Amino acid sequence: MIAEIERFIDWIRMRSPHARTWRDYKCDLELFITVMAKRNADEIHPCDLDDFVNYQIHMGYSQAQ
């Protein structure tokens, strides 16, 4: 899964090299992987991502605008 994330980040960075977006995505995805570290990729479901985002919001992180 790490290789896929790196390819995604590279793709975003190439589209907008001066934007901060790719850094934010990378940070969020690395944190998500850390949280999901004990699971196989096929055990991660969309509701897990929803729970992760809701927890981040609960902790005071702002949503992208």
C-alpha positions in Angstrom: 0.0 0.0 0.0 2.9 2.4 0.6 4.0 2.2 -3.1 0.5 3.2 -4.1 0.4 6.1 -1.8 3.8 7.3 -3.0 2.6 7.1 -6.6 -0.5 9.1 -5.7 1.5 11.8 -3.9 3.9 12.0 -6.9 0.9 12.4 -9.2 -0.6 15.2 -7.1 2.8 16.9 -6.7 3.3 16.9 -10.5 -0.1 18.5 -11.1 0.5 21.3 -8.6 4.1 21.4 -7.6 3.8 24.7 -5.7 0.7 23.8 -3.8 0.8 22.4 -0.3 -1.9 19.9 -1.1 0.5 17.0 -1.7 2.1 17.5 1.7 -1.2 17.5 3.5 -2.4 14.4 1.7 0.9 12.6 2.5 0.7 13.5 6.1 -3.0 12.3 6.4 -2.3 9.1 4.5 0.8 8.2 6.6 -1.2 8.8 9.7 -4.1 6.6 8.4 -1.6 3.8 7.6 -0.2 4.1 11.1 -3.7 3.8 12.6 -4.5 0.8 10.4 -1.1 -0.8 10.7 -2.4 -4.1 12.2 -4.9 -4.7 9.4 -4.4 -6.1 5.9 -5.5 -3.8 3.1 -8.5 -6.1 2.3 -9.7 -5.6 5.9 -9.9 -1.8 5.6 -13.4 -0.5 4.6 -14.8 2.9 3.7 -16.3 3.2 7.1 -12.8 3.0 8.6 -11.8 6.0 6.6 -15.0 7.8 7.7 -14.2 7.0 11.3 -10.6 8.3 10.8 -11.8 11.6 9.3 -14.4 12.1 12.0 -11.8 11.4 14.7 -9.5 14.0 13.1 -12.3 16.5 13.1 -13.1 15.7 16.7 -9.5 16.3 17.6 -9.7 19.8 16.1 -8.1 19.3 12.7 -9.8 21.5 10.1 -11.3 20.1 7.0 -9.9 21.0 3.6 -11.9 23.8 2.0 
